[in-house]
Amino acid sequence: MQAKTHSHQYRTFDVGSTLDRVDGDWEFLTELIDLFLQDNPRLMRMLNDAVARGDRAAVATLAHTLKGAASNFDATEVVQRALRLEAVARDEQDTDLRATWNDLQRAVAELRSEMTRFLSDSRSGN
């Protein structure tokens, strides 16, 4: 598939820098996004369960995992919110765990929506 430039159309992740990271391989980029979209719901469920249990260690570990996955796409908002959740989870005195988790969920939902639109645009030739 021929490379296209969509980076200006997606504010939750940087197509251009991600494409650079995969040496311009458009097909590989779409595969990576597909994998993220397939795996992310499981990770989000695990995070939700850990938050509900108040398992701060698990929340920190899972937030760190999400941060790494999102950083592959330069998804700055998700990376920053996951970093914040990781920090809140590690701080036993911080009581903002649920609110921070809610903020991260919103950011991830927006990222997922734009990634889905990106795949649709890519496959339709837009």
N, C-alpha and C positions, 0 to 999 in steps of 0.2 A: 504494500500500500504506500502510495506516495505521501511524503510528509506535508503537512499543512500547518498553518499557524493559527491557532485559536486562543492564544494566551490572553488576548484582550477581552475575550468573552466570558472568562471564568474568574471570579474574584476570590474564590475559596482555595484555589490551588494554581500553581504556576506551570502551565503546559510547556512553555519554552525551556525553562530550566530542567524540568523533568525529562523532556525530550533530549536535552544535552546530556543528562546523566546516563541515558541509555544509548548514547552515540547516534542519535537521530533515528533510531529504529521505531517507527510509528506502530508497527504491529506489536512489538514487545511492550511499548507504552500502553496500548489498549489491553494487553494481557495482564499487565501489572494492575491496572485500574480494575479490571474484572476480578482479579484475585482479592484486591482490597475490599471490593463490594461484597464478595462472597464470604470472606472471613470476618469482616467487621461486625456483623450482627451477633456472632458468637462471642466475640470479645466484649461487645457492649452488654450482652446479657450477663456475662461473668462479672463485669464491673458493677452492674446494677445489683446483682446478688451480693457482692462484697460490700457495697455501700449499705444495702438493707441490713446486712448482718453487723455492720459496724466494724468490719475486718479491715482496719487501716493498713496493715501490712500488705494484704492482697490488693487493696485499692491502689496503693503506691506502685506495686509491681505491675499491675495491669495498666495503669495510667502511663507508666514508663513505656510499656510495650506499644500502646496506642500512639504515644508521642513519636516513637521510632518509625512506626508504619506511616504516619501522616507526614513525617519529615521527608520521606522519599518523594513526596509530591510537592514539597514546599507549601504545605497547607498550614500557613502561619497561624491562623486563628485557632485551629484544632491543636496544633503543637503548643501554643501558649496556654490554652485552657487545660490541656493534659498536664503540662508542666505545673500549672497552678494546683490542679487536683493532686498531683503527686506530692507537692510540698505541703498542702493542707493535710493530706493523709499521714504524712510523717510527723506532723506537729500535733501531739496529743492534746495540746491546749486549744487548738483551733476548732471552733464549732461550726465552721462554714462548709463542712463536707457535703451535705445535701445540696446546698445552693450552688456550690462549685460544680458538683456533678450535673446539676440541671443545666448550667451554662455550657458545659462540655457537650451534653446531649444535643442541645440546640445547634451548636457549631458543627457537630458530626452530621446531623441530619441535613444541614445546608450543604456540607461538602459532598455527602452521598448523592444528594439531588443534582448538584452540578456535575459530578462525575458521571451520573447516569445520562444527563443531557449531553455531556461530551461524547460518550460512547454512541449515543443515538445520532448526534451530528456527524461523527466520524464515519459511521456505517452508512449514513444516507448521502455522504459526499459533501456535506455543508462545511 
